């Protein structure tokens, strides 16, 4: 058995074990967390899309049955048009919120802090 080194390990063999444990800690564990994050995100997206589809279908059936004879005959296309417009509105709100993101809400604060730092640096000069 080789003598222990100054740091208490048992030479090259344990250095490889340490590297393996380090890689496991720094690579495998974050990937497991990422997998759970993706799993929940995909499942949530599926259920949200399915729920919105059911709501839109319910609105269609509501318009077709509860409007009596007003939306029959030549006007039978109106419930479908209303549901399509509602679907486009939902997509538009989703795109708007995705592109707005949390970073743009904080942008004025960040710019103000950046300007304050620049003016402070100019006054110090």
N, CA and C atoms as a LAMMPS dump frame, in Angstrom:
ITEM: TIMESTEP
0
ITEM: NUMBER OF ATOMS
375
ITEM: BOX BOUNDS ff ff ff
-5.0000000000000000e+02 5.0000000000000000e+02
-5.0000000000000000e+02 5.0000000000000000e+02
-5.0000000000000000e+02 5.0000000000000000e+02
ITEM: ATOMS id mol type element x y z
1 1 1 N 0.845 -1.174 0
2 1 2 C 0 0 0
3 1 3 C 0.892 1.239 0
4 2 1 N 0.649 2.17 -0.947
5 2 2 C 1.511 3.357 -0.996
6 2 3 C 1.264 4.251 0.21
7 3 1 N 2.29 4.961 0.598
8 3 2 C 2.121 5.847 1.764
9 3 3 C 1.191 7.009 1.407
10 4 1 N 0.427 7.498 2.396
11 4 2 C -0.46 8.619 2.123
12 4 3 C 0.331 9.879 1.812
13 5 1 N -0.24 10.715 0.978
14 5 2 C 0.43 11.975 0.633
15 5 3 C 0.191 12.992 1.738
16 6 1 N 0.733 14.178 1.553
17 6 2 C 0.643 15.223 2.572
18 6 3 C -0.799 15.652 2.851
19 7 1 N -1.662 15.589 1.841
20 7 2 C -3.034 16.049 2.028
21 7 3 C -3.953 14.958 2.558
22 8 1 N -3.412 13.796 2.911
23 8 2 C -4.194 12.736 3.516
24 8 3 C -4.786 11.766 2.521
25 9 1 N -4.627 11.974 1.225
26 9 2 C -5.154 11.034 0.24
27 9 3 C -4.155 9.912 0.036
28 10 1 N -4.515 8.901 -0.692
29 10 2 C -3.657 7.75 -0.901
30 10 3 C -3.103 7.712 -2.317
31 11 1 N -2.658 8.816 -2.816
32 11 2 C -1.968 8.832 -4.084
33 11 3 C -2.879 9.025 -5.283
34 12 1 N -2.392 8.53 -6.405
35 12 2 C -3.038 8.751 -7.696
36 12 3 C -4.415 8.097 -7.792
37 13 1 N -4.566 6.933 -7.186
38 13 2 C -5.85 6.23 -7.264
39 13 3 C -6.974 7.068 -6.659
40 14 1 N -6.725 7.66 -5.526
41 14 2 C -7.756 8.459 -4.871
42 14 3 C -7.951 9.803 -5.565
43 15 1 N -6.927 10.26 -6.249
44 15 2 C -7.088 11.486 -7.027
45 15 3 C -8.102 11.26 -8.14
46 16 1 N -8.055 10.067 -8.74
47 16 2 C -9.044 9.739 -9.76
48 16 3 C -10.441 9.638 -9.172
49 17 1 N -10.546 9.078 -7.969
50 17 2 C -11.846 9.013 -7.286
51 17 3 C -12.365 10.41 -6.982
52 18 1 N -11.46 11.277 -6.546
53 18 2 C -11.861 12.649 -6.257
54 18 3 C -12.36 13.34 -7.529
55 19 1 N -11.678 13.115 -8.638
56 19 2 C -12.097 13.713 -9.902
57 19 3 C -13.465 13.178 -10.324
58 20 1 N -13.658 11.875 -10.116
59 20 2 C -14.953 11.282 -10.464
60 20 3 C -16.064 11.887 -9.612
61 21 1 N -15.839 12.02 -8.326
62 21 2 C -16.862 12.59 -7.443
63 21 3 C -17.113 14.059 -7.775
64 22 1 N -16.057 14.768 -8.145
65 22 2 C -16.211 16.167 -8.53
66 22 3 C -17.052 16.275 -9.799
67 23 1 N -16.744 15.45 -10.798
68 23 2 C -17.528 15.478 -12.034
69 23 3 C -18.976 15.088 -11.775
70 24 1 N -19.169 14.103 -10.918
71 24 2 C -20.534 13.691 -10.585
72 24 3 C -21.288 14.841 -9.934
73 25 1 N -20.641 15.551 -9.041
74 25 2 C -21.272 16.653 -8.339
75 25 3 C -21.542 17.833 -9.269
76 26 1 N -20.608 18.14 -10.143
77 26 2 C -20.714 19.329 -10.973
78 26 3 C -21.431 19.102 -12.298
79 27 1 N -21.565 17.873 -12.751
80 27 2 C -22.174 17.598 -14.048
81 27 3 C -23.47 16.806 -13.913
82 28 1 N -23.42 15.694 -13.219
83 28 2 C -24.573 14.801 -13.165
84 28 3 C -25.708 15.41 -12.352
85 29 1 N -25.397 15.954 -11.195
86 29 2 C -26.459 16.513 -10.351
87 29 3 C -27.184 17.679 -11.033
88 30 1 N -26.489 18.656 -11.655
89 30 2 C -27.219 19.708 -12.368
90 30 3 C -28.045 19.176 -13.533
91 31 1 N -27.548 18.131 -14.212
92 31 2 C -28.329 17.563 -15.314
93 31 3 C -29.602 16.895 -14.807
94 32 1 N -29.545 16.275 -13.63
95 32 2 C -30.753 15.706 -13.044
96 32 3 C -31.754 16.813 -12.729
97 33 1 N -31.265 17.911 -12.176
98 33 2 C -32.141 19.048 -11.881
99 33 3 C -32.729 19.623 -13.154
100 34 1 N -31.935 19.705 -14.21
101 34 2 C -32.419 20.204 -15.495
102 34 3 C -33.467 19.267 -16.068
103 35 1 N -33.276 17.965 -15.908
104 35 2 C -34.253 16.998 -16.393
105 35 3 C -35.584 17.161 -15.694
106 36 1 N -35.578 17.357 -14.374
107 36 2 C -36.829 17.58 -13.636
108 36 3 C -37.483 18.874 -14.08
109 37 1 N -36.675 19.911 -14.292
110 37 2 C -37.197 21.203 -14.739
111 37 3 C -37.865 21.062 -16.105
112 38 1 N -37.204 20.383 -17.037
113 38 2 C -37.779 20.176 -18.363
114 38 3 C -39.026 19.314 -18.307
115 39 1 N -38.999 18.264 -17.492
116 39 2 C -40.154 17.386 -17.359
117 39 3 C -41.372 18.169 -16.886
118 40 1 N -41.206 18.954 -15.856
119 40 2 C -42.337 19.735 -15.332
120 40 3 C -42.776 20.805 -16.323
121 41 1 N -41.839 21.41 -17.03
122 41 2 C -42.199 22.421 -18.015
123 41 3 C -42.968 21.841 -19.182
124 42 1 N -42.529 20.701 -19.669
125 42 2 C -43.222 20.066 -20.793
126 42 3 C -44.598 19.577 -20.36
127 43 1 N -44.677 18.967 -19.179
128 43 2 C -45.974 18.498 -18.684
129 43 3 C -46.923 19.674 -18.464
130 44 1 N -46.424 20.752 -17.886
131 44 2 C -47.256 21.935 -17.67
132 44 3 C -47.732 22.545 -18.976
133 45 1 N -46.86 22.589 -19.963
134 45 2 C -47.246 23.13 -21.268
135 45 3 C -48.321 22.275 -21.921
136 46 1 N -48.173 20.955 -21.82
137 46 2 C -49.17 20.059 -22.399
138 46 3 C -50.529 20.26 -21.745
139 47 1 N -50.559 20.274 -20.421
140 47 2 C -51.838 20.417 -19.727
141 47 3 C -52.455 21.789 -19.941
142 48 1 N -51.641 22.826 -20.023
143 48 2 C -52.154 24.162 -20.307
144 48 3 C -52.755 24.222 -21.704
145 49 1 N -52.07 23.665 -22.681
146 49 2 C -52.594 23.656 -24.054
147 49 3 C -53.881 22.839 -24.142
148 50 1 N -53.921 21.694 -23.468
149 50 2 C -55.12 20.861 -23.481
150 50 3 C -56.287 21.591 -22.816
151 51 1 N -56.035 22.253 -21.711
152 51 2 C -57.079 23.015 -21.019
153 51 3 C -57.601 24.159 -21.873
154 52 1 N -56.706 24.876 -22.525
155 52 2 C -57.144 25.976 -23.394
156 52 3 C -57.943 25.452 -24.583
157 53 1 N -57.558 24.305 -25.12
158 53 2 C -58.319 23.696 -26.204
159 53 3 C -59.732 23.35 -25.748
160 54 1 N -59.853 22.785 -24.551
161 54 2 C -61.182 22.457 -24.028
162 54 3 C -62.02 23.71 -23.778
163 55 1 N -61.399 24.772 -23.288
164 55 2 C -62.129 26.026 -23.077
165 55 3 C -62.621 26.593 -24.402
166 56 1 N -61.766 26.606 -25.41
167 56 2 C -62.181 27.117 -26.723
168 56 3 C -63.291 26.259 -27.326
169 57 1 N -63.198 24.956 -27.161
170 57 2 C -64.257 24.074 -27.646
171 57 3 C -65.551 24.333 -26.883
172 58 1 N -65.454 24.576 -25.587
173 58 2 C -66.637 24.915 -24.797
174 58 3 C -67.268 26.219 -25.238
175 59 1 N -66.45 27.22 -25.556
176 59 2 C -66.993 28.492 -26.063
177 59 3 C -67.691 28.276 -27.397
178 60 1 N -67.114 27.451 -28.244
179 60 2 C -67.749 27.151 -29.533
180 60 3 C -69.112 26.508 -29.328
181 61 1 N -69.17 25.496 -28.487
182 61 2 C -70.448 24.821 -28.252
183 61 3 C -71.441 25.749 -27.569
184 62 1 N -70.975 26.613 -26.684
185 62 2 C -71.85 27.593 -26.037
186 62 3 C -72.466 28.528 -27.067
187 63 1 N -71.649 29.034 -27.974
188 63 2 C -72.167 29.936 -29.01
189 63 3 C -73.129 29.217 -29.953
190 64 1 N -72.853 27.962 -30.237
191 64 2 C -73.718 27.228 -31.161
192 64 3 C -75.057 26.864 -30.535
193 65 1 N -75.093 26.592 -29.258
194 65 2 C -76.338 26.121 -28.654
195 65 3 C -77.139 27.219 -27.966
196 66 1 N -76.497 28.192 -27.346
197 66 2 C -77.205 29.173 -26.535
198 66 3 C -77.63 30.418 -27.294
199 67 1 N -77.27 30.555 -28.543
200 67 2 C -77.692 31.743 -29.303
201 67 3 C -78.99 31.505 -30.057
202 68 1 N -79.576 30.343 -29.881
203 68 2 C -80.848 30.053 -30.539
204 68 3 C -80.684 29.973 -32.044
205 69 1 N -81.562 30.659 -32.76
206 69 2 C -81.518 30.626 -34.225
207 69 3 C -80.749 31.8 -34.8
208 70 1 N -80.159 32.646 -33.93
209 70 2 C -79.462 33.841 -34.421
210 70 3 C -78.229 33.485 -35.239
211 71 1 N -77.53 32.437 -34.869
212 71 2 C -76.292 32.076 -35.565
213 71 3 C -76.457 30.755 -36.311
214 72 1 N -77.53 30.634 -37.052
215 72 2 C -77.763 29.455 -37.882
216 72 3 C -77.876 29.89 -39.329
217 73 1 N -77.881 28.939 -40.207
218 73 2 C -78.009 29.254 -41.628
219 73 3 C -76.771 29.944 -42.154
220 74 1 N -76.971 31.138 -42.741
221 74 2 C -75.855 31.891 -43.31
222 74 3 C -74.887 32.417 -42.248
223 75 1 N -75.307 32.463 -40.99
224 75 2 C -74.473 32.988 -39.907
225 75 3 C -73.807 31.872 -39.097
226 76 1 N -73.833 30.653 -39.567
227 76 2 C -73.279 29.533 -38.803
228 76 3 C -71.759 29.589 -38.677
229 77 1 N -71.096 30.391 -39.473
230 77 2 C -69.65 30.518 -39.423
231 77 3 C -69.183 31.428 -38.283
232 78 1 N -70.052 32.238 -37.734
233 78 2 C -69.667 33.231 -36.726
234 78 3 C -69.08 32.579 -35.461
235 79 1 N -69.699 31.528 -34.895
236 79 2 C -69.063 30.925 -33.707
237 79 3 C -67.634 30.436 -33.973
238 80 1 N -67.399 29.881 -35.153
239 80 2 C -66.049 29.42 -35.489
240 80 3 C -65.086 30.607 -35.589
241 81 1 N -65.53 31.697 -36.186
242 81 2 C -64.682 32.88 -36.308
243 81 3 C -64.361 33.462 -34.93
244 82 1 N -65.359 33.474 -34.041
245 82 2 C -65.131 33.997 -32.69
246 82 3 C -64.096 33.146 -31.963
247 83 1 N -64.204 31.835 -32.075
248 83 2 C -63.263 30.943 -31.404
249 83 3 C -61.866 31.082 -32.002
250 84 1 N -61.762 31.224 -33.308
251 84 2 C -60.452 31.431 -33.937
252 84 3 C -59.836 32.736 -33.448
253 85 1 N -60.626 33.798 -33.356
254 85 2 C -60.108 35.077 -32.869
255 85 3 C -59.684 34.977 -31.399
256 86 1 N -60.454 34.256 -30.597
257 86 2 C -60.054 34.041 -29.204
258 86 3 C -58.739 33.255 -29.12
259 87 1 N -58.585 32.249 -29.956
260 87 2 C -57.336 31.477 -29.977
261 87 3 C -56.153 32.339 -30.386
262 88 1 N -56.356 33.189 -31.39
263 88 2 C -55.29 34.102 -31.814
264 88 3 C -54.954 35.087 -30.703
265 89 1 N -55.978 35.544 -29.97
266 89 2 C -55.74 36.457 -28.849
267 89 3 C -54.919 35.771 -27.757
268 90 1 N -55.222 34.512 -27.455
269 90 2 C -54.45 33.771 -26.444
270 90 3 C -52.999 33.621 -26.898
271 91 1 N -52.798 33.288 -28.15
272 91 2 C -51.433 33.17 -28.682
273 91 3 C -50.717 34.511 -28.617
274 92 1 N -51.43 35.586 -28.971
275 92 2 C -50.837 36.919 -28.926
276 92 3 C -50.414 37.325 -27.52
277 93 1 N -51.261 37.027 -26.529
278 93 2 C -50.908 37.344 -25.138
279 93 3 C -49.691 36.526 -24.703
280 94 1 N -49.649 35.264 -25.091
281 94 2 C -48.508 34.418 -24.729
282 94 3 C -47.214 34.955 -25.352
283 95 1 N -47.257 35.302 -26.619
284 95 2 C -46.06 35.836 -27.292
285 95 3 C -45.65 37.165 -26.667
286 96 1 N -46.621 37.991 -26.345
287 96 2 C -46.329 39.289 -25.732
288 96 3 C -45.631 39.103 -24.386
289 97 1 N -46.124 38.186 -23.562
290 97 2 C -45.526 37.966 -22.253
291 97 3 C -44.159 37.282 -22.354
292 98 1 N -43.991 36.409 -23.339
293 98 2 C -42.692 35.75 -23.5
294 98 3 C -41.643 36.765 -23.943
295 99 1 N -41.996 37.618 -24.898
296 99 2 C -41.022 38.598 -25.38
297 99 3 C -40.798 39.714 -24.378
298 100 1 N -41.789 40.032 -23.542
299 100 2 C -41.595 41.084 -22.539
300 100 3 C -40.625 40.599 -21.477
301 101 1 N -40.824 39.411 -20.978
302 101 2 C -39.914 38.797 -20.026
303 101 3 C -39.689 39.61 -18.775
304 102 1 N -39.082 39.02 -17.769
305 102 2 C -38.83 39.739 -16.525
306 102 3 C -37.682 40.735 -16.637
307 103 1 N -36.796 40.552 -17.607
308 103 2 C -35.646 41.442 -17.726
309 103 3 C -36.007 42.846 -18.16
310 104 1 N -36.996 43.002 -18.995
311 104 2 C -37.355 44.331 -19.472
312 104 3 C -38.008 45.169 -18.383
313 105 1 N -38.649 44.519 -17.393
314 105 2 C -39.234 45.269 -16.292
315 105 3 C -38.144 45.916 -15.446
316 106 1 N -37.002 45.265 -15.334
317 106 2 C -35.914 45.762 -14.516
318 106 3 C -34.964 46.66 -15.294
319 107 1 N -35.137 46.771 -16.597
320 107 2 C -34.198 47.51 -17.432
321 107 3 C -34.055 48.968 -17.008
322 108 1 N -35.134 49.72 -16.741
323 108 2 C -34.928 51.119 -16.322
324 108 3 C -34.105 51.233 -15.045
325 109 1 N -34.311 50.336 -14.099
326 109 2 C -33.546 50.354 -12.855
327 109 3 C -32.07 50.092 -13.12
328 110 1 N -31.783 49.161 -13.993
329 110 2 C -30.396 48.82 -14.321
330 110 3 C -29.734 49.988 -15.045
331 111 1 N -30.444 50.607 -15.976
332 111 2 C -29.881 51.753 -16.692
333 111 3 C -29.624 52.922 -15.75
334 112 1 N -30.539 53.158 -14.817
335 112 2 C -30.346 54.248 -13.863
336 112 3 C -29.131 53.972 -12.978
337 113 1 N -28.96 52.746 -12.53
338 113 2 C -27.814 52.385 -11.713
339 113 3 C -26.519 52.541 -12.509
340 114 1 N -26.554 52.159 -13.804
341 114 2 C -25.376 52.274 -14.656
342 114 3 C -25.001 53.742 -14.845
343 115 1 N -26.004 54.592 -15.072
344 115 2 C -25.728 56.024 -15.233
345 115 3 C -25.175 56.621 -13.946
346 116 1 N -25.701 56.188 -12.8
347 116 2 C -25.202 56.692 -11.518
348 116 3 C -23.753 56.294 -11.312
349 117 1 N -23.406 55.085 -11.73
350 117 2 C -22.018 54.644 -11.595
351 117 3 C -21.112 55.458 -12.504
352 118 1 N -21.584 55.756 -13.721
353 118 2 C -20.764 56.544 -14.654
354 118 3 C -20.576 57.963 -14.148
355 119 1 N -21.63 58.59 -13.634
356 119 2 C -21.499 59.957 -13.143
357 119 3 C -20.625 59.983 -11.895
358 120 1 N -20.696 58.95 -11.061
359 120 2 C -19.835 58.861 -9.885
360 120 3 C -18.379 58.719 -10.28
361 121 1 N -18.12 57.967 -11.338
362 121 2 C -16.738 57.787 -11.816
363 121 3 C -16.205 59.085 -12.426
364 122 1 N -17.087 59.844 -13.098
365 122 2 C -16.653 61.108 -13.695
366 122 3 C -16.362 62.144 -12.613
367 123 1 N -17.173 62.156 -11.528
368 123 2 C -16.947 63.102 -10.457
369 123 3 C -15.664 62.795 -9.687
370 124 1 N -15.311 61.513 -9.607
371 124 2 C -14.096 61.109 -8.912
372 124 3 C -12.855 61.484 -9.712
373 125 1 N -12.983 61.667 -11.032
374 125 2 C -11.819 61.955 -11.864
375 125 3 C -11.337 63.356 -11.731
